[in-house]
Amino acid sequence: MSQFNSSITSSQFDAVLFDLDGVITATAKVHAACWKQVFDGFLKQRAEKTNEPFQPFDIQNDYKLYVDGKMRYVGVQSFLESRGIQLPYGELSDPPGYETVCALGNSKDVFFDQVLHSEGVEAYEGSVALIRHLSDQGFKLAVVSSSHHCKAVLKLTGIDHLFDVVVDGNLADQLHLAGKPAPDAFLLGAKQLEVEPKRSVVFEDAIAGVQAGHAGGFGLVVGVDRKGDPEALQKNGADIVVQDLSELL
């Protein structure tokens, strides 16, 4: 683990930008399970049609490498490319199914929505404590997430009022922003907060996310290691790695 010899101070930084899933809330594992449900259904159907062996979606490797932290349809394309599979992109309005990239992505959205409203959301206590502390200290705060459910999830946690800016998957779609690992969403968050990236901190648990923070020239990129692989976050752009945000209190 990298060591950080001070807390986040106003002399160094003006703002803090957080990813949502896996950083603030324990929803990354829900997303991963929903993706597995969708991709396994698709891969089973494809295997039956092509008489090829069924190779299931692997949460440990496939999710982390190709889907985690990325915008929904980008993640679908990335995973399919890893298997040498090509599908038409389709339209954003495609109904859930297996025929297009958008249809697959929209299938996952349906599953996640069901889980969200049936099981609710768990927020990490250490994350909430740090966010409240930073808010009390007068830092500008933003959430930058690829999720289309970001605002609904924040509302369910009861901490949505602590954030000045939310850049989510819906806004990214509207503005045609490149998804993580491109820094565009984080840079938009900093712009909306009216702060310089070099005077801002990024918190991310995904490889694509720390790559985005590093590429955007942010003053500090904090990797949040929920998967027991701190080296991967450090190699891809995290300046420091913590297991829980309470370590920076």
Buried (B, 14 or more C-beta within 10 A) or exposed (E): EEEBEEEBEEEBBBBBBBBBBBBBBBBBBBBBBBBBBBBBBBBEEBBEEEEEEEEEBEBEEBBBBBBBBBBBBBBBBBBBEEBEEEBEEBEEEBEBBBEBBBBBBBBBBEBBBEBBEEEEBEBBEBBBBBBEBBBEEEBBBBBBBBBBBBBBBBEBBEBBEBBBBBBBBBBBBEEEBEBBBBBBBBBBBBEBBEBBBBBBBBBBBBBBBBBBBBBBBBBBBBBBBBBEBBEBBBEBBBBBBBBBBBBBE
